[in-house]
């Protein structure tokens, strides 16, 4: 029962951007806290300071190379800037960082 209430509350917050008189980002913060509490994890990559980027982004680097992006250092910079999102990294490598 509590789960249904939580889902309804999340739906309302997502649709309205929060309760009246609050900033819209408050609703997003609440959603992130709730999902974090459910074990969904954060939106960022896990804290892995000891893992070299070549290992951390091995799959993504392979995908970029298959697409014709062969400069590993540029690829790593693009992947770091986009938290490992290959699509966004491609856009960045093509010179469209805002899309």
CORPEVEN-V804013 format. One line per field, one symbol per residue. ss: DSSP state (~ for helix, > for strand, _ for the rest). phi: phi as a letter, one per 20 degrees, with the letter a starting at -180 (. if undefined). psi: psi as a letter, one per 20 degrees, with the letter a starting at -180 (. if undefined). Layout:
ss: ???
phi: ???
psi: ???
This chain:
ss: _~~~~~~~~~~~~~~~________~~~~~~~~~~~~~_______________~~~~_~~~~~~~~~_____~~~~~~~~~~____~~~~~~~~______
phi: .ffffffffffffffempegndffffffffgffffffenfneeefffcfeefffefdgffffffffeoedegfffffffffdlnffgfffgffendfed
psi: ghhgggggggggghhijaqpirqhihggggghgghhhjjirairqqomhipqhhggkggggggghhijoinggggggghghjkjogghgggghijmii.
